[in-house]
Amino acid sequence: MKLANFSIESQWVRLGFGLNSGTSDFTPDVESLIVSSARCFRENSRLTELVVSWLARNGDYVAKHRLKGRISQLTDVVEKATLGLVIESAIELGASPDFACTVVSCELLAVPQAISLTDEHTPYFRVLAEETARDLSRKWACGRSKPRFEMSPLDQSATSSK
């Protein structure tokens, strides 16, 4: 008997991510997956960047009103702030400005925190995150040691052909 694969990573693999994970046995609910992924961003910074890139390229497949509702149900302010950073970063990279309606459900952090546990628990990386934080990272008070929310030329050409 085969066990169903429900991990966050396997669901993103089902949507086209190249992660070291099996493929989910079902097609995920995209809006729920985006919100659920916020729990994994601290442990997996690569996932954060992939979600930003995916939203920039495939945001038209996301029901903004459903995403807004899912975000508003979150109780963890770090997850809400991280999603705000992720969504606004995706908009910067070419996602529809319609995503702005989802950002109102996100919350700014009062005290800055690193997205990555590595950045948070390693003094060198914590300082580096503070020194290299992007404007959006500062706005949401979510530091990044490597401001890599960028798209490759291949991704940019795919976005410009929308």
N, C-alpha and C positions, 0 to 999 in steps of 0.2 A: 504494500500500500504506500503510495507516494504522498508525502505531506505537502500541503499547499504552501507556497512561498509568498508571504505577506510583508516582507521587510520593506522599509522605505526605499532602500537602494534597488531592490528587485523591481519595485513599481516604476522607478525612474528608468531602469534598464528597458522596461516594457515600452516606455515613451521615447527611447532612443539614446539614453545616456550610455557611455562606454565605461561602466564601472565593473569592478571585480565582484560580480554578484550574478546569481542566476536570474532568469527572467520571471517576473510575477506570473502566476497562473491566471490572472484576471486583469482586465483593463481598469486602471485606477480611476477614482473620482479625482479629477485634476485639482480642483479647489481644495479639497480635503488633504490631498497629498502635499500641496504647497505649504499649507498651515502645519501639517504634521512634520514636515521636513524641518521646520524651525527648531524643533527639539534636537535635531541631529547636527545643526550648524556648528555648535561649539566643539563637537568632537571631530567633525569632518569639514574643514574649511573648503576642500575641493567641491563638496556638494553645494555649498553656498554659491560658489562661482558658477557652477553648472546650472543652478536654478536661475540665476540672474541672466545668463546667456540664453537659456531655454525660453524664459519669459520674453526676452527681447525678440526672439525669432518666432515664437509660437503663441504669443500672448492673445492672439485672436481666438484661440481655442478655450480661453478661460472666461467663464461667466463672472464678470466683475462684481455684480450684486451678490452672487453666492460666495465669492472670495471675501468680500467685505463682511458678510454675515459670519463666516467661519472665523475670521480674525477677531471680530467683536466678542466671540465666545471664549477666546483665550483669556486665561487669568495670569499668565506669566508675562510680566512687563518686558523682560529681556527678549522673549520670543516676539512680542509685538514690535519692539524697537528694531530688532533684526529684520523682521518682515518689512518694516517701513524702509529700512536701508536697501534691502533687496529689491523691492518694488521700484523705488525711486532710481536706483542704479540701472534697472532694466529700462525705465523710461528714458534715461540719459543715453542708453545704447540703442534706442529706436523702438521700444515697445510703445504701444498706443498710449497717448495722453489720457485715454479713458481710465487707465489704472489709477489716476489721481483720486478718484472717488473711493478707492479701497484704502488709501493711505490715511484717511480720516479716522479709521478704526484702529490705527496703530498708535503707540504712545512713545513719546520721547523719554529717554532715561534721564533721571535727575542726576545720577552719579555715573560717570563714564565707566564702561566695562569693555573688555576685549571680547570679540566674537569667538576667537579661538582659545581653547583651554591652554594651549602652548603659550600663547601670548600672555595670558593671565597669570600663569604659574611660574614663568621664567622671567626673572628681572630684566635680562637683556632684551628679550622680545617684547616685554611690556613697554619699556622705554622706546624701543624702535617703533612699536605700534603708535605710541603717542606722537612721536616725531614725524611719522610718515602718513598720518591719518589724512584722508581726503576730506573735503568740505562736507560731503554727505555723511561721512563717518562721524565727524564732529557734531553735526546737527543732531543725529540720532544717538550720539554718545556711545557709539559702538566702534571701537578702534580696530584698525586693520594693520598688521605688520607689513603686508604686501598688497598695495592697492592695485590688484590685478583684474578688476572688473573691466575687461576689455574684450573686444571681439577680434577674431582673426580676420584677415582680408576675405577669406571664404565666407565667414559668417556675415560680414558687412555687405557683401554682394547679394547674399540671400535676403537680407533685410531690406536693401534698397530696391529689390524687385517686387515688393509688396504692392 
